[in-house]
Amino acid sequence: MAGYGFMGAAHSQAWRVANAFFDLPRRPVMAAVAGRNAAAVAAAADKWGWGESVTDWRELIERDDIDLIDICTPGDSHVDIAIAALQAGKHVLCEKPLANSVAEAERMASAARAAAKRGVFAMVGFSYRRVPAIGLARRLVEQGRLGEIRQIRSVYLQDWLADAASPMTWRLDKSLAGSGALGDTGAHAIDLAQHLSGLDITAVSGIMRTFVTERPKLAERKGLTGIASDEIGTVTVDDAALFSAKFGDGPLGSFETTRMATGRRNSLRIELSGTDGALAFDFEDMNVLQFYDATAPADTQGFQRILATEPTHPWVGSWWPPGHGLGYEHAFTHQVVDLLTDIDAGRQPRPSFDEGLRVQRVLDAIERSSNTGSAWTPVE
Ligand code: SOE
């Protein structure tokens, strides 16, 4: 694994636990973790159970005993690590968004296509796809229970930057993160909308805003919140982004993503409205899927609150009895379970780098639209 911040912790937990709860065709061995700060990465390795730590990700690529590289670093290094790993014959799991630009994402997707021909696979970590309620939602859409989907609406709301005194982090630096709320959380909403509907966004009209343009620099890097110093840093990414979307001649979409939604900690909501039914999900109540069956008798119609904790629901059978809910980290475990299962079967894991590239093109079109007075902009 490269990187050991918030996502490093989530992925380490997944690699550790997957063996214990799922019957895997291949058993992951947590060989080594890479990070630039020797003491900090050694402490992370010790805490999470990695065999050793190194200070340069290139050391991981050179080793014969490493078959897969898990990329949990900020977006600016994804392209170099992923391409080097794939060319060295190592499978790759890469955090989202795939890259910091369409050009980088194109290079990564092209390397992934070439590697797949050799049985070496790449996957991008849109983890929310693997929340059981979302897996169930996808199944209901595939079964045609929504009929023709007419509208998709999604908001991804966080509030960790609502306080203007919250310090700078790499996530507020365009050269490291690519964009702000748009690529960080908006990318999840875009991926989920495309994944659940099975349709691609083809044009967007967007607006982006940075409400707080200067913030105190961190005295010490400690993840999302830390100790502020007297030095001031400039925010070079968006705090919020809103956009409308067309899915070809199909549904219309409306989206909002923000780090300024006071009181909303991590509310990823998505709703699909179809001719025969509708679905609604909110990550703040992540074990629940709301389903409305428009074909049911009129006198009993209404949104059903489905507790997605039955053994028949995706991934749930390997965990607890019905009603014993799952949490944020389980989606990461399901991600590595599916990745290893697909690698073993010689099958392309989803979402592929091509799907990551598709999201990157949507992000890019929103940014271009926002820079041109919200003009409708095709997704290239
Ligand atoms: C921060 O906004 C963040 O950690 C995202 O980067 C993750 O993708 C999301 O799952 C939670 O919020």
Boltz pocket constraint, residues with backbone or C-beta under 6 A from the ligand:
constraints:
  - pocket:
      binder: B
      contacts: [[A, 6], [A, 96], [A, 158], [A, 184], [A, 185], [A, 266]]
      max_distance: 6.0
